[in-house]
Each structure stands twice: as structure tokens, then as C-alpha cells.
Amino acid sequence: MKLHNNNFSKFIILWAGEFISSIGSGLTSFGLGVYVFQQTGSAASMAVVMLLAFLPTLLFSIPAGVLADRHDRRLLMMIGDGCSAFGILYLLVCMSRGGASLYQIGIGVFISSAFSALLEPAYRATITDLLTKEEYSKASGMVSIAGSARFLVSPILAGALLAVSDIRLLLAIDIGTFFPTVIGAAVVKREIAEGKAALTASCKEKEPSAGEGRESFGESLKQGWRAIMDRHGILALVMVSALITCFMGTFQTLAQPLILDFADSAALGIGETICACGMLVSGLFLGAKGIRKGYVKGLSASLFGAGIGMVGFGIWENIFCVCLFGFLFFAMLPFANNCLDYLVRTNIPEELQGRAWGVIGFISQIGYVVAYGAAGTAADGIAAQFRLSVGRGAAGVIIITGGLLGAAALLLYSLKSVRGLERNQNDKKNDRERYQAK
């Protein structure tokens, strides 16, 4: 049920907690990457840790979406973010006892990510609970800002902290950043409960409570799946989302060897920060202005721009060109995510939002699995086949995937089922305006 009386302020409370938590997660991610590489000297070991941190999101996203529709979403956010601190606490204890082995690090990040998987569907569905359709776009821009914090703020902060301390300080700070989300969700949960109690008796909508004649867990999963599969336009957008995550994973995996092939680690750090600034700039713009129309056109244009960014990123062995096109690539992503978010959110019934986002999260995250598994092998294969350095092999993969992304953007705009999603919303809006005029 929605309560639209000053609900954007409630969203701000949740968003602020997620922003702080994102910085903390970025500190741990950066610190563990440095720690594992220093201890093992193996890129494969780093990949194992990344995979273990990612798998829970893939495995638990669909069940978490069903839970988000069957139980209090704010409570799930509190449990997910609060209990994920236990995994980081386990790592801190291991580090304090003289160091953590690779398997201990894997256990810690898996536990933390498993509980964090509860958070995402509940968080996205809560945004639908709180805000009007006119506020979705601005909210999506602000969510992009929070997501970019781990790439923009955390590396700089972590580097400075590691210069005066060790990874234990980063882990301790990360544990502390979980509490703002828990507190924010508790505050919003209480205010929503008070608002519901104040509604008149004629308003019968409410969130279902446990055991209230609801369908089985398996039936809930089927409904979330059908909510997507029965809408061809939504299904196409979900496939595009998986494509975006695949190309993002490719970019994340191969950007470092590409840059280190002709520059040092200092240039790499500066380059990553400048590229990540693209997400910040776009997120700030969307948070302030939002997008009010032309979502399909905006989605296609932003994906095409991201493809150009990937192609340009790989062509020249020049740090300035790399930063310029990397900035363009990341600047396009918030616009694409904003348009995707709006089109999906406004074409799925509110009571199915949690389970639908769970299914969407599962399908889209498969793109990362493909990228992590194939990008490095493809780069090595191109390098060996054409007798190039690994860095230029990585550049070749990035250029190819950038071209594919641009082609997918053009194909997407030609799909009538996707353009129909926006027309449906325009028709509904016109119907409401005509009804109000009467």
C-alpha cells in the first residue's frame, strides 16, 4: 500500500543509509583485493573471492524477491543489512588472530553477501511503495549515486587508510556502516505503520501477514516469473539488463590489465577514479532533474553511447583517451538503468514488485557470471592468436563487446513490444487526466 504524504523524505532516509553502507562495502572490497594479492600473488585467487562474493546474489535473489512480497520489506532490509555484518566480523576476528586464509576470506564474504541478497529486492520494492511514478526517475538517479560511491569514494579513502593502518581498520569501519541502513529502515517502518493506522476504514489495502491465506512459496515464484515472461517488452528489457551486466563485468575484468599494459599502478588508480566520476555526474543530474518522457529512446541512446565508450576505451594506448572514453561509458550507465527501472517498475503490478525484481536480479546477474568466466580467457586467446600483449588482447575484447552493445541498442529501439511499454503508460496518464477533467 502506498502512502504519498511526504514520502520522498522517507526515501532519503533509506538512501542515505545505503550510500554510507556502499562506501563501507567498497572499503572491504578494495582492502580484501589488496590483501589477497599481497598474500598469494595470484589473480586467480582474487577471482575466486569475487565469485564467492557474487554467487549469493545470484542464488538467493529470486527467493529474496518472494520474501519481499510476503513479509515486511523494511524488516527484511534490517535483517539483510544488519546480519551481513556477521560475515565481515568473522573476517575481522580472523585478521586479528594473525591473518585470514583464502578459504576463511571466502566464508566471510559468502556469509555477508548471502544476507545482503535479502536487501536488494526489498529495497527496490520499498521505493515503489513510497514514491509516485513522477518521483521514480529522480529516485533512480540517487540510487545510482549511492552505487557509484563504492567506486568513487571508497578506493581513495581505503588507500589513505591503508597508508596509516591495515585491513582491520577497513573491516571495522565497514561493520559500523551497516547500522545506518538498519536504523533508517526501522524509522521508515515505524512511520509507515503509523500512516497506515491513520487511514480511514474505507482503505482496505495492507501488506499480507504470515499465514493469511496466501499462495505457496512455489506459486509466488511462478507469479514473479509470469509477471515478466507474459510481458514481451519486459522480458526484452530484462535481457538487455543481463547484457549490460555482462559488458560491465567484461569492462571491470579487463580494464586493469589493459591500462597496466602501458601505464603504472598510480595511473591506474587515477584512471579508475576519473572513469567512475561519470556515474557520479550522471547520478547527480538524474537526482536533480530526472527523466520525464522518452524512456525507450533514452535507453537506446545511452546504451549506444556506452558502446562508443567501450570501443574508444580499447583503441588507443593513451591514459587521457582511456579516461575520456571510460568516463563516457560510466556516464551512460545511470541513464540506461534509470530508463530500464522506470519501464519495468511502471508495467508490473505493485503486489508483484518484490518477486519480479528478484527474478530480474537473477537473470541480469547471470551476465556477470558470463563475463567473469569468459572475458579473461577471450583476452588471453586473442593475445595468443595475434601475438599481442595480454593488455591489447583485453582491448580487443572490450572493442568487440562495445560494438555488440551499440548494435543491441539499435535493435532494442526497433522492438514494438518495448516501445509499447511507454505507450501503455502514456495511455494510462491520458485516461487519468480525462477522468480528472470530468
N, C-alpha and C positions, 0 to 999 in steps of 0.2 A: 504494500500500500504506500502511496506517495503522500508526503506532507510538504507542500511547496511554500511554506511560510519561512522565509529567510534561511532556506536550506543550503544555499551556497556557502554560508559561513560554516555549516557543519561539514561540508565537503572540504573546506580549507583546513579544518582541524585534522581530518583524516589524511589529507595530502601532506600537511606539514610533518606528521609522524612518518609517513612513507618516505619523504625527502630525507629526513635525518637517518632513517633506517637504511636507505640506499647508500648513503655515504659510508655508514659503518660496514655494510656488506662489501663495498668496494675496498675498504681498508684491509679486510680479511683476505679478499681475493688477491690483491696486489701482494700482500705480505706472504701469503702461502706460496704464490708463484715464485717469489724470490727465494724463499726458504727451501722449497723442494729442489729448485735448480741448483742452489748452493750445496745442498746435501747430496744430490745424486748426479748432477751434471747431465741429466737426461731430459730431452724434450718429451720422450715417450712417457716418462713418469709424470710430467706436468699434464699431459693429455689424459692420463688415467684419472688424475684428481679432477680435472674439468669434467670428464664424463660422469664420474660418481656424483659430482655436484649437480649435474644436469638431469640425470636419469629420474630422480623422484618427481621432478616437474612433469616429465613426460608420462610416467607411470600412474601418477595419482591425480592428474588434472581432471579427468572425467569423473571419478568418484567424488573429488572435491567439489565439482560443479553441482552434482546431485545433492550433496550435503548443503550447499549454499541455498538450494531451493526448499529443502526440507527443515532447516533449522535457522536459528537467528544468525544472520550474516555477520553482524557486528561481533557476536560471541565467537564465531569461527575465526574472525580476524584476530581477536585477542588470543585465542588458543594457538593459532598458527604462528604468529609472530613471537608470542611470549615463549612457547615451548621450543622454537627453533634456537633460542639462546642456549639450550642444553648441549647441542652439538658443539657450539663454539666454546662453551665452558669446559667440555671434555677435552678439547684441544688445548685450552689454556692450562689445565691440570697436567696434561702430558708434557707440554713445553716446560712447565715449572719443575718437572722431575728430571730434567736433563735433556729433553728433546723428544720429538714425536717421530715415529717410524712412518713409512709410507702408508701402511695398512691402517694405522691409527688416524692419520690425516683423512684417509678415505672414509673411515667410520664416522668421524666428526662431521665432515661436510655432507655426507649422506643423511645423517640424522637431522641436521639443520635444514637441509633442502626439503626433506620429507614433510616437515611441519610447515615450512614456508609454502609448500604446494597448496595448503588449505587456504592461503591468503588471497591468491590472485582472483579466482572466480568470485569469491565473496566480496572482494573489493570492487570489482567491475560491476557486479550486480547491485551493490550498495549505491554506486553512482547513479544507476538507473532509478533506484528507489528515491533518491534525494532530489534529483535535478529535473528540470524541464528540458524538452528537446532543444530549446533555444540555448541552453547552457551546456549541452553535451560537448560542443566543439571547443569552447574555452576550457572546459574541464580536461579534455583530451590533451590540449596543449600543455596544461600544467602537469599532467601525468608524464608527458614526455620530458619535461624539465626535471622532474624527480628521477626518472630513469637515467637521464644523462649525468646526474650528479656523481654516480659511481665511476664514470669515465673521465669526468672533468675535474672534480674536486678531489676525489679520493687518491689518485696517483700522486698529485703534488703534495697533499697532506701526508700520505704514507711515506713518501720519500724523505720528507723533512723529519718525520718522527723516527724513522729507522736510522737517521744520521746521529740521533742522540740516545736511542734506546734499541730495543729489539722487537720481534714479532709479538711478544707477550703484551706489550702496550697496545698494539693494534687490536688484538683479540679482546682485551679488556674494554677498550672504547666501543668496539662493535657490540659487546654484550649490553653495554649501557644504552646504545641507540635503539634497542628493541622496545624499551619501555615507553617512549613517546607514542608509538603506534598503539600499544595496548591501552594506554591512558586515553588517547584520543578516541579509540573505538568505544571505550567504556562511557565516555562523556556523550558521544553521539547516540549510543544505545539507550542511555537514560533519557535523553531529550526526545528521541523518537517515541519511546514508551509513554512519556508524559503527553506528547502531542496526540497520540492515539487515544489516550484516556480522555482527552478533552473534546474529541469529536462527538458529534451528535449521534444518537442511536440509529439514525437512518443510514449512517455509513457503516456497512457491514463487512468491508474488506479487512482482512487481518492476515498475518503470517501464520501458516499452519503450525500447530504444536504437535509434539511427538504422539503418535498413536491415534491421530484424529482422522480415522477412516481414509487415509491416503493410500495411493498405489504403492506397490512393492518397489524396492530399490531397483530391481531389474527393469521394471516398467518405466521408472523415472529415467533410467539411462536411455531406453528406447525413445522416449519422448524428446529428450535432448537431441538424440541423433536424428529423429524425424524432423525436428524443427529446422534443421539445416538441410538435410537431404531432400525434403519436399519443396524447398525453395531453390531453384536452379541458380538464381542470381547470387544468393547467399553462399551456395556451395562453390561457385566460381571465385567469390571473394576469399573464401577460406583457402582455396588452392593458391591464390595469389599471396595470401599471408604466409603459407608454407614456402613459397618461392622466395619471398623477401627474407625469411629467416635463414633459408639455405644460402642465399647470397651474402647475407650479413655474416653468417658463420664462416663462409669462404674468405670474406674480407678480413675478419678477425684472425683467422688461422694463418693467412699468408701475408698480411701487411708487414709483420715484423721481419720475416726473412727477406722480403722484397727491399725494405729500407736498409737493413743491416748489410745488404749486399754491396752498397756503395756509401754508406754513412755509418757513424759510430752510435753508441747507445744514447749519448746525450742528444744527438739529433733525432733519434727515435722517440725519446720522451717528449721533446718539444713538438714533433710532428703529430704524435697521438693526441696531445692536448689541443693543438690547433684544429685538427680534424674533428674532435669531439665538440669543439665550440660551435660547429654547425648545428648540432642538435639543440644546444642552448639557445642560440639566436632564434631558430625556428620555433622552439618551445615558448620563448618569451613573446614572440609575435602572436602565436596562436592563443596563448593565455590571455593576451590583451585584446585581440581583435576577433579571434575565432574565424570560422568559415560559415557563411550563411546560405550559400547555394553553389551549384555546380560541383557537387561532390564527386561524381563519376569522372568528369573532365579533370578535376583537380587530382584525383587518384592516378589517372593515366599520365598526366603531365609530370607529376612528382616522381613516378616510377621511371619514366623516360629520362628525366634529369638525373636520377640516381644511376641509371645505366651509363649515361655520359660520364658521370663522375668516376665510375669504376674503370671505364676504358681509359680515360685520361690519367688516372692514378697509376696505371701499369705501363703506359707508353714510354715516359721519359725517366731517366735516372737522374733526377734533379729534385732536391728536397723542397724547393719552392713550388714546383709543379705538383709534387705529391701532396703537399699541404693544401694547395688550392683545390685540386680535384677531390681530395679526401674530405675537405670542408663541404664541398658541393654535395657529395654522396650523403653525408650525415645530415646536412641541412634539409634534404628532400625526405628523409625518413619520417619525421614528425608529421609532415603534410600527408604522406601516404597513410600513416597509421590513423591520423585524425579522420580522414575520409572513410577508411575502412571501418573504424569504430562507429561512426555515425550511421553508415548504411546498414551495418549489421544490427546495431542497437535498436534502430527505429523500425526494423522489419521482423523482429522476433517478439512474441508476447512477453509481457513483464514477468508472468509467473513461470516462464521457461528460461529466463535470462541466465540463472546460475548454471544449470546443467548444459545449456547451449554454449556458454563461454568455456565450460570445462572441455566439451568436445572440440571446440575451436582451438583451445590451447593445445590439446593433444595433437591434433592434425598439424597445426602450424609448427609446433616444436620438432616434428619429425624432420623438418628442413635442417635443423642444427645437427641432427644425427648424421644425415647425408653429408653435410659439409665437413664435420669433424672426421668422418670416416674416409671421405674421398678426396678432399682438397689437397692434402699433403701428398698423397700417392700420385695424384694427377700432376702436381707440380714437379715431383721427382721424375715422373715418366717423361714429361715434356723436356726437362733439362737433359735427361739421358739421351732421348731420341734425337734432339737437335744439338747436342753437345754444348749446352748452355750452363751457366751457373744456376744453382738452386733458386736464387733470387729472381733471375729472369724467367725461370720456369714458373715461379709463383706469379710473376707479372703476366705471363701468357694465360694462366688460368683465370686471373682476375679480368683480363681484357675479354676473354671469351664469355664469361658469365655476365659481364656488363652488357655485351651485345645481345645476349639472350634476354636479359631483363628489359632492355629497350624494345625488343620485338614483342615480348609479353605485354608490355604496356600498350602498344598499338593494338594488339589483338583484343585486349580487355575492353577497350573503348568501343570496339565493333560488336560486342555481345549485347543483344537486345535484352536478355534476361537481367544483365547488370544495370543497364540504363533504366530498365523498368522499376528497379528498386527506388530510384529517386523520383520517378513519375508517380509512384504509389503514394509517396509522402506528400508530394505537391497536391495530388488529388484530395488527400485527406485534409490538408491545410485549407484548400479552397472550400471544401464542404463545411468545415467548421466556421469559416468566415461567412459563408452564405447563411448558415444556420443562425449565427450571432446577429447578422443583419436583419433577419426576420424578427 
